[in-house]
Amino acid sequence: MSDDFSELSIPGEQLFSRRRVAALFDCSVETIGRKIKAGDLRAVKIGRLVRIPHSEVVRILAGNDPKVTA
């Protein structure tokens, strides 16, 4: 299956798939799912799709959250 929806744009915010974020952080998709469920990583649901906003990726990469490490 193609990952055509790995990056969606909405006004003011780019959204990434769990697979794309897992690749950026060199971890599993399951780890990203656990971080979302624990509330450590903000995500939005669009129908059945779960997407992580660009601002969350930047926040974690900048090291601004002690609970989540990249």
N, CA, C and O atoms as a GROMACS GRO file, in nm:
protein
  280
    1MET      N    1   0.084  -0.118   0.000
    1MET     CA    2   0.000   0.000   0.000
    1MET      C    3   0.088   0.125   0.000
    1MET      O    4   0.186   0.132   0.074
    2SER      N    5   0.053   0.219  -0.081
    2SER     CA    6   0.127   0.344  -0.090
    2SER      C    7   0.101   0.432   0.031
    2SER      O    8  -0.009   0.430   0.088
    3ASP      N    9   0.202   0.509   0.071
    3ASP     CA   10   0.189   0.600   0.184
    3ASP      C   11   0.161   0.740   0.131
    3ASP      O   12   0.227   0.836   0.170
    4ASP      N   13   0.060   0.752   0.040
    4ASP     CA   14   0.028   0.879  -0.023
    4ASP      C   15  -0.011   0.987   0.076
    4ASP      O   16   0.006   1.106   0.047
    5PHE      N   17  -0.062   0.948   0.191
    5PHE     CA   18  -0.109   1.045   0.289
    5PHE      C   19  -0.006   1.070   0.399
    5PHE      O   20  -0.042   1.119   0.506
    6SER      N   21   0.121   1.037   0.375
    6SER     CA   22   0.221   1.054   0.479
    6SER      C   23   0.244   1.200   0.514
    6SER      O   24   0.286   1.231   0.626
    7GLU      N   25   0.217   1.289   0.421
    7GLU     CA   26   0.230   1.432   0.449
    7GLU      C   27   0.107   1.502   0.393
    7GLU      O   28   0.089   1.507   0.271
    8LEU      N   29   0.024   1.554   0.479
    8LEU     CA   30  -0.093   1.630   0.438
    8LEU      C   31  -0.073   1.774   0.480
    8LEU      O   32  -0.013   1.801   0.584
    9SER      N   33  -0.123   1.866   0.401
    9SER     CA   34  -0.113   2.006   0.438
    9SER      C   35  -0.251   2.059   0.472
    9SER      O   36  -0.346   2.039   0.397
   10ILE      N   37  -0.261   2.126   0.582
   10ILE     CA   38  -0.380   2.200   0.617
   10ILE      C   39  -0.334   2.341   0.646
   10ILE      O   40  -0.215   2.363   0.670
   11PRO      N   41  -0.422   2.436   0.644
   11PRO     CA   42  -0.378   2.575   0.664
   11PRO      C   43  -0.291   2.590   0.789
   11PRO      O   44  -0.337   2.565   0.900
   12GLY      N   45  -0.168   2.630   0.769
   12GLY     CA   46  -0.078   2.660   0.879
   12GLY      C   47  -0.005   2.542   0.940
   12GLY      O   48   0.081   2.564   1.025
   13GLU      N   49  -0.035   2.421   0.901
   13GLU     CA   50   0.030   2.306   0.968
   13GLU      C   51   0.043   2.189   0.871
   13GLU      O   52  -0.051   2.154   0.800
   14GLN      N   53   0.161   2.129   0.869
   14GLN     CA   54   0.184   2.009   0.792
   14GLN      C   55   0.168   1.891   0.887
   14GLN      O   56   0.207   1.899   1.003
   15LEU      N   57   0.110   1.782   0.838
   15LEU     CA   58   0.086   1.665   0.921
   15LEU      C   59   0.164   1.547   0.868
   15LEU      O   60   0.177   1.529   0.747
   16PHE      N   61   0.216   1.465   0.959
   16PHE     CA   62   0.297   1.349   0.922
   16PHE      C   63   0.234   1.221   0.973
   16PHE      O   64   0.166   1.220   1.076
   17SER      N   65   0.255   1.113   0.901
   17SER     CA   66   0.206   0.983   0.943
   17SER      C   67   0.292   0.929   1.057
   17SER      O   68   0.405   0.974   1.078
   18ARG      N   69   0.238   0.834   1.130
   18ARG     CA   70   0.315   0.770   1.237
   18ARG      C   71   0.439   0.703   1.179
   18ARG      O   72   0.545   0.704   1.241
   19ARG      N   73   0.427   0.646   1.061
   19ARG     CA   74   0.540   0.580   0.996
   19ARG      C   75   0.652   0.680   0.966
   19ARG      O   76   0.769   0.651   0.988
   20ARG      N   77   0.615   0.798   0.916
   20ARG     CA   78   0.714   0.899   0.883
   20ARG      C   79   0.785   0.950   1.009
   20ARG      O   80   0.906   0.968   1.010
   21VAL      N   81   0.708   0.973   1.116
   21VAL     CA   82   0.766   1.021   1.242
   21VAL      C   83   0.855   0.914   1.303
   21VAL      O   84   0.962   0.944   1.356
   22ALA      N   85   0.812   0.788   1.295
   22ALA     CA   86   0.895   0.678   1.346
   22ALA      C   87   1.028   0.673   1.272
   22ALA      O   88   1.133   0.649   1.332
   23ALA      N   89   1.025   0.694   1.141
   23ALA     CA   90   1.149   0.693   1.063
   23ALA      C   91   1.239   0.811   1.104
   23ALA      O   92   1.360   0.796   1.114
   24LEU      N   93   1.179   0.928   1.127
   24LEU     CA   94   1.257   1.044   1.168
   24LEU      C   95   1.326   1.021   1.303
   24LEU      O   96   1.440   1.063   1.323
   25PHE      N   97   1.256   0.954   1.395
   25PHE     CA   98   1.309   0.931   1.529
   25PHE      C   99   1.380   0.797   1.543
   25PHE      O  100   1.426   0.763   1.651
   26ASP      N  101   1.387   0.722   1.433
   26ASP     CA  102   1.453   0.591   1.434
   26ASP      C  103   1.396   0.501   1.544
   26ASP      O  104   1.469   0.445   1.625
   27CYS      N  105   1.262   0.490   1.543
   27CYS     CA  106   1.195   0.402   1.638
   27CYS      C  107   1.081   0.332   1.564
   27CYS      O  108   1.063   0.352   1.444
   28SER      N  109   1.006   0.251   1.635
   28SER     CA  110   0.897   0.177   1.570
   28SER      C  111   0.769   0.259   1.567
   28SER      O  112   0.751   0.353   1.645
   29VAL      N  113   0.681   0.222   1.476
   29VAL     CA  114   0.549   0.284   1.468
   29VAL      C  115   0.473   0.258   1.599
   29VAL      O  116   0.396   0.343   1.643
   30GLU      N  117   0.495   0.143   1.659
   30GLU     CA  118   0.430   0.110   1.786
   30GLU      C  119   0.474   0.205   1.897
   30GLU      O  120   0.393   0.245   1.980
   31THR      N  121   0.601   0.242   1.897
   31THR     CA  122   0.651   0.337   1.997
   31THR      C  123   0.582   0.472   1.980
   31THR      O  124   0.542   0.534   2.079
   32ILE      N  125   0.566   0.517   1.858
   32ILE     CA  126   0.497   0.643   1.832
   32ILE      C  127   0.352   0.632   1.880
   32ILE      O  128   0.300   0.725   1.942
   33GLY      N  129   0.288   0.518   1.853
   33GLY     CA  130   0.152   0.497   1.900
   33GLY      C  131   0.141   0.501   2.052
   33GLY      O  132   0.046   0.558   2.106
   34ARG      N  133   0.238   0.442   2.120
   34ARG     CA  134   0.238   0.446   2.267
   34ARG      C  135   0.257   0.588   2.319
   34ARG      O  136   0.192   0.627   2.417
   35LYS      N  137   0.344   0.665   2.255
   35LYS     CA  138   0.366   0.804   2.296
   35LYS      C  139   0.239   0.888   2.277
   35LYS      O  140   0.208   0.974   2.358
   36ILE      N  141   0.167   0.861   2.169
   36ILE     CA  142   0.041   0.932   2.144
   36ILE      C  143  -0.061   0.893   2.252
   36ILE      O  144  -0.126   0.980   2.310
   37LYS      N  145  -0.075   0.764   2.277
   37LYS     CA  146  -0.173   0.716   2.375
   37LYS      C  147  -0.141   0.767   2.516
   37LYS      O  148  -0.233   0.796   2.593
   38ALA      N  149  -0.014   0.779   2.549
   38ALA     CA  150   0.028   0.828   2.681
   38ALA      C  151   0.012   0.980   2.693
   38ALA      O  152   0.023   1.035   2.803
   39GLY      N  153  -0.013   1.047   2.582
   39GLY     CA  154  -0.027   1.191   2.585
   39GLY      C  155   0.104   1.266   2.574
   39GLY      O  156   0.108   1.388   2.591
   40ASP      N  157   0.212   1.195   2.545
   40ASP     CA  158   0.344   1.257   2.530
   40ASP      C  159   0.364   1.318   2.391
   40ASP      O  160   0.452   1.402   2.372
   41LEU      N  161   0.282   1.276   2.296
   41LEU     CA  162   0.293   1.322   2.159
   41LEU      C  163   0.153   1.356   2.110
   41LEU      O  164   0.065   1.270   2.107
   42ARG      N  165   0.132   1.482   2.071
   42ARG     CA  166   0.001   1.525   2.025
   42ARG      C  167  -0.023   1.475   1.883
   42ARG      O  168   0.067   1.480   1.798
   43ALA      N  169  -0.143   1.427   1.857
   43ALA     CA  170  -0.179   1.378   1.725
   43ALA      C  171  -0.324   1.417   1.696
   43ALA      O  172  -0.401   1.446   1.787
   44VAL      N  173  -0.358   1.417   1.568
   44VAL     CA  174  -0.496   1.444   1.527
   44VAL      C  175  -0.545   1.324   1.449
   44VAL      O  176  -0.468   1.254   1.382
   45LYS      N  177  -0.674   1.301   1.458
   45LYS     CA  178  -0.735   1.191   1.384
   45LYS      C  179  -0.820   1.249   1.273
   45LYS      O  180  -0.905   1.335   1.297
   46ILE      N  181  -0.797   1.203   1.153
   46ILE     CA  182  -0.873   1.244   1.035
   46ILE      C  183  -0.936   1.118   0.980
   46ILE      O  184  -0.872   1.043   0.906
   47GLY      N  185  -1.061   1.096   1.014
   47GLY     CA  186  -1.125   0.969   0.980
   47GLY      C  187  -1.052   0.858   1.053
   47GLY      O  188  -1.046   0.858   1.176
   48ARG      N  189  -0.997   0.763   0.978
   48ARG     CA  190  -0.920   0.654   1.038
   48ARG      C  191  -0.772   0.683   1.043
   48ARG      O  192  -0.695   0.605   1.099
   49LEU      N  193  -0.730   0.795   0.985
   49LEU     CA  194  -0.588   0.830   0.980
   49LEU      C  195  -0.546   0.903   1.107
   49LEU      O  196  -0.619   0.988   1.157
   50VAL      N  197  -0.430   0.870   1.157
   50VAL     CA  198  -0.372   0.941   1.271
   50VAL      C  199  -0.251   1.017   1.218
   50VAL      O  200  -0.164   0.960   1.153
   51ARG      N  201  -0.248   1.147   1.246
   51ARG     CA  202  -0.140   1.231   1.195
   51ARG      C  203  -0.080   1.314   1.308
   51ARG      O  204  -0.149   1.356   1.400
   52ILE      N  205   0.050   1.338   1.298
   52ILE     CA  206   0.124   1.416   1.397
   52ILE      C  207   0.158   1.550   1.334
   52ILE      O  208   0.218   1.554   1.226
   53PRO      N  209   0.120   1.660   1.399
   53PRO     CA  210   0.151   1.792   1.345
   53PRO      C  211   0.301   1.821   1.342
   53PRO      O  212   0.376   1.774   1.427
   54HIS      N  213   0.342   1.898   1.244
   54HIS     CA  214   0.480   1.939   1.228
   54HIS      C  215   0.534   2.004   1.355
   54HIS      O  216   0.649   1.982   1.392
   55SER      N  217   0.451   2.083   1.422
   55SER     CA  218   0.496   2.152   1.544
   55SER      C  219   0.536   2.053   1.653
   55SER      O  220   0.625   2.082   1.732
   56GLU      N  221   0.472   1.936   1.658
   56GLU     CA  222   0.509   1.834   1.756
   56GLU      C  223   0.645   1.774   1.723
   56GLU      O  224   0.726   1.750   1.812
   57VAL      N  225   0.669   1.750   1.596
   57VAL     CA  226   0.798   1.695   1.552
   57VAL      C  227   0.909   1.794   1.587
   57VAL      O  228   1.014   1.755   1.639
   58VAL      N  229   0.886   1.922   1.558
   58VAL     CA  230   0.986   2.025   1.588
   58VAL      C  231   1.009   2.034   1.738
   58VAL      O  232   1.123   2.046   1.783
   59ARG      N  233   0.901   2.030   1.817
   59ARG     CA  234   0.912   2.040   1.963
   59ARG      C  235   1.001   1.928   2.018
   59ARG      O  236   1.086   1.953   2.104
   60ILE      N  237   0.980   1.808   1.970
   60ILE     CA  238   1.058   1.695   2.020
   60ILE      C  239   1.203   1.703   1.972
   60ILE      O  240   1.296   1.678   2.049
   61LEU      N  241   1.222   1.736   1.845
   61LEU     CA  242   1.358   1.747   1.793
   61LEU      C  243   1.436   1.859   1.861
   61LEU      O  244   1.558   1.851   1.874
   62ALA      N  245   1.366   1.963   1.904
   62ALA     CA  246   1.432   2.074   1.974
   62ALA      C  247   1.463   2.040   2.118
   62ALA      O  248   1.533   2.115   2.186
   63GLY      N  249   1.411   1.926   2.167
   63GLY     CA  250   1.438   1.884   2.303
   63GLY      C  251   1.360   1.960   2.408
   63GLY      O  252   1.404   1.973   2.522
   64ASN      N  253   1.242   2.010   2.370
   64ASN     CA  254   1.161   2.088   2.463
   64ASN      C  255   1.066   2.006   2.546
   64ASN      O  256   0.981   2.062   2.616
   65ASP      N  257   1.077   1.875   2.544
   65ASP     CA  258   0.989   1.791   2.624
   65ASP      C  259   1.073   1.682   2.690
   65ASP      O  260   1.124   1.594   2.622
   66PRO      N  261   1.088   1.687   2.822
   66PRO     CA  262   1.172   1.588   2.890
   66PRO      C  263   1.115   1.446   2.887
   66PRO      O  264   1.188   1.350   2.910
   67LYS      N  265   0.983   1.432   2.858
   67LYS     CA  266   0.922   1.299   2.856
   67LYS      C  267   0.948   1.225   2.725
   67LYS      O  268   0.940   1.102   2.721
   68VAL      N  269   0.978   1.298   2.619
   68VAL     CA  270   0.996   1.237   2.488
   68VAL      C  271   1.134   1.272   2.438
   68VAL      O  272   1.174   1.388   2.438
   69THR      N  273   1.208   1.170   2.396
   69THR     CA  274   1.339   1.196   2.340
   69THR      C  275   1.346   1.141   2.199
   69THR      O  276   1.292   1.035   2.170
   70ALA      N  277   1.411   1.214   2.114
   70ALA     CA  278   1.425   1.172   1.975
   70ALA      C  279   1.545   1.081   1.960
   70ALA      O  280   1.574   1.034   1.850
   0.00000   0.00000   0.00000
